[in-house]
Amino acid sequence: MRNKLFIATFSEDALNVAKNFGVGLEINHTCISEDLDPSNRRNLLEQIREDIAAAGVSEPSGLFLHGPFTEIHPAAIDYRARQLGMERLNEAYEAAAALGINRMVVHTGWLPFIYFKGWQAEKGAEFWQKFMSDKPSDFRIYVENVLEDEPYMMLDMMRQIDHPAIKLCLDIGHANATTPPELPVEKWIEVLGTHIGHFHLHNNDGTGDSHSAFDRGSMDMNSIFSAIDDFCEDDVTLTIEARDARACLEWLHSRKYIYCDGWFRRK
């Protein structure tokens, strides 16, 4: 199961939950950019290794790294801002490589009212391809939505990207909180389809990013999983980003989405 289902380390009691359910981890220790300063590197890696061991994850296939997102804007007009983003993301890559992790989630960095959507799609495609140009062939990134209010800008970006190791991470909680009701999250999944390589899963009431459990929000999670089955590749991976990850895993188990020996897709 660890190559399919993960929980975020910011979740409550994440290490014990991961160990109890036999799922992987998405490491959040590198989300804040300044934590990647070279002077912090040794302590940072030591803490991550301790947490991985405590969760009982023994293989790199059981790990994702969530890259830094604070003040990182790939479509920034100021080239120095783009340079800062590239530097921080490369520091995160170095941490991932030191840990043997070959998958990293990154944010689009889109700011509404600052960047036009066409500009964001074009410059985002350029930035991510440049970032990946010197990375090994087995390294993957997954570009995550945050403030986007529709899926078409990200679709436009992906159509401009010519790199097999760049896919999308669809955060369904973000999409639910930023999208009007007439554009449900299931439509995001349909539109982005096979461009999605990874999901962040949590619920909310549509008014804010509360990172609630699956049964505490306005999204019908059964419908979400059906859309994933219908429109995404079989190897898509999923991270539970609810603060109460245990409740989400129990929800999945009670509905027979997961058993002790793996993830079962439902049709």
N, C-alpha and C positions, 0 to 999 in steps of 0.2 A: 504493500500500500504506500510505502514511503516515497515512491517515485510518482505518485498521483495526488496525494492529499497531505497538506501541511497546516500548521497553525503558526500564527504570528507570535513572536516572543514577548510582545507587549501585553498579550492576553493574561488574564488572571491565572496564576499557578500554571503557567504555560509549560514549564519543564516537566512537571509531574503529569499533566494531562497528556502531553506528547508521549511520555513513557507508558502511561496506562493504556492508551489506545493504539500505540504502535504506529504513530504517524510522524511525518517529518517536521522540520522547523523552517520558518522564514525568519532570518536573523534581522532584527531591527536596530542593532547596536550602532549601525553606521548611518542612520537616517539624518542625524544632525551633523552638518558639514564640518564644524570645527572639531568634532570628536576624531576626525581623520588626520589632524595635525601630526606630523612625524613624531613629535615629542610624546604623543599619546599612543603611538602604534603598538608598542610592546604590551602595555596594559590592556589595550583594546583587544588584541588577539588572545591574550591570556584569558580574559573574561569570556570571550566567545567560546573558546575551546572548553572552558569549564562548564558552560551552559550546554554545549552540545553533548558532552559526556554525561551530564546530569539527566538529559532527556533520553539517553540511551540510543542516540543516533550514531551509527558506526560507519556509514557509507556516505560519500559525497552526494549520491542520488537522493538522499534524504534531506538535502539542504538547498535553500535559496538564500541569497543576500538581498536585502532591500537597500538600494543605494541611497546616497544623500539627496535631499530635495530642498533644503533651506537655501533660498536665494540662488537657485540654479535655473536659468532661463535659456534654453538652447536657441530660441529665436530672438534673443536680445539684440537690439539695434547697436548697442555699444559693444565693440569687439572685445573690450576688456572684460565685460560681463560674461561673454561667451568663453573667454580664456579661463576665467575663474571656474565656470561650470565644468569645463573640460578637465582642469586640474583636479578638482574635487572628485570627479567621477573616476579619473584614473587612479587616484589614491584609494578609492573604494575597490576598484579592480585589483589593485595590488594586495589589498587585504583579502579579497576573495581568493586570489591565486595562492596566497600563503596558507589559506585554510583548505585548499583543494575544492573550492566551490566554483562551479562553472555556469551558474545562472544568476542573473541580477535583475531586479525590478528597478526601473527608473521612472521619473515623472516627466510629463510633457513640458511643464513649466509655463503653460499658457496663461496669460493674464488678459481677461476681457477688458475692453476699452483701451488697452495699450497696444496689442498686436491685432492686425486684421487676420481673419482666419486663413485666407490664402497665403499670406506671409508666414504664418505659423506653420502651415503644412509644408511649404517649400523649405524654409530655413530649418525646421525640425528634421526633415529628411536629410538635408546636408549635414547637420550636426551629428546625427546618430551614425550616419555612414562614415564620417570622419573618425568618430570615436572608435568604431569597430574596425577601422582599416588596419590596425597593427595588433589586433587581438588574435589569439589562437583559434583555429577552426572549430573547436568544440565549445567555445564560450558563447553564451546566448544572453541577449537582453530582451526585456519585456517592457514596453513603454506604456505607462499607466495614465489613464484619465483622472483629472481632479476637478477642475472648474468647468470643463466642457459641458455645454448645454444640449448637445446633439452629437451623434456619432460620425457625421459626414466629414468633418475636418480631419479626424484621425484616419478615416478611409482614404481621403485625398493624400495625406502624408504617406500612407503605406503604399499607395499606387506609385508614388515617386521614389520609393526605396527599392534599390536593387541589391539586396543582401539577405541571404537565407537565414542568418542568425539573428535577425531583428523581427520581433513579433510584438503583439500588443498584450498588455495586462488590462483586462476590463474589471474595474472596481465597480461592482453593481451598487454598492451603497452610495458612492459618489454620484453615479449616474442617476439614481433615484432621487437624490437630494437636489440636483441641479437641473433636472429635466421636467418640463410640464407634464401633467398626467396624460395628455394625449399622445405622448411619445414614451411608452412604457419601456422598461429595461429589456424586455423580451425583444423589442424592435432593435435596440442596440446590438443584441447578440445576433439577430438575423442579418443586419447590415454589415457588421464587421466579420462575422462568420469565421472562416478559416484563417483570417489574419490574427485571431486571438489564440495565444499560446498558453495563457495563464489567467486565472481569475482571482480576485479578492472578494470574499463572500462575507457579507454581514447585512443586517436589515436596519431600517429606520422608518420614520413616519412621513418621509418626503420633504420635511422642512429643515432638516439638519443632519450632519454626519455623526450620528450617535454611536455607531459601531455596536448596534444591538444584536441580540441573539436572533436566530432564524424565525422564531415565532413571535417576535416583538417588533412588528413594523407593518408597513403597507404592502410590501411585496409578497406575492404568493411564491414561496420558494419551490414548491413542486413544479409550478409553471416555469420558473427559472431553469431548473434542472432539465426539464423537458426540452426547452429551447437549446440548452447546451448540447443535449443529445442530437437534436435535429440539425444544428448548423455548425458545430465545431468538430475538429478532428478528434479521433479516439485518444490521442496522446496528450490532450489538453490537461494541464495541472491546475490545482485549486488550493488556495490558502484561505483558511478561516481567519478572518480579521475581526471577529466579534470579541468584545472584552470578555465575555463568558464563553470561551471556546468549548468548555466541557458540555454546556447545555446544547450547543450546536452539534457536537459529536453524538450526544445522546439522541437528539432529534433525528439525525441521519440513521442511527442504528435502529431506532424504533420504527422507522419507515422502510427498513430493509435496503437502504442505499449502501450501507457498509456492513460487512461481516468481519470476523476476526482475520480472514485471509484475503481481504481486498475490497476494492471499490467495484460496485456492480452498477453498470449503466442500465437505465430503465427505459423501455420503449412503451 
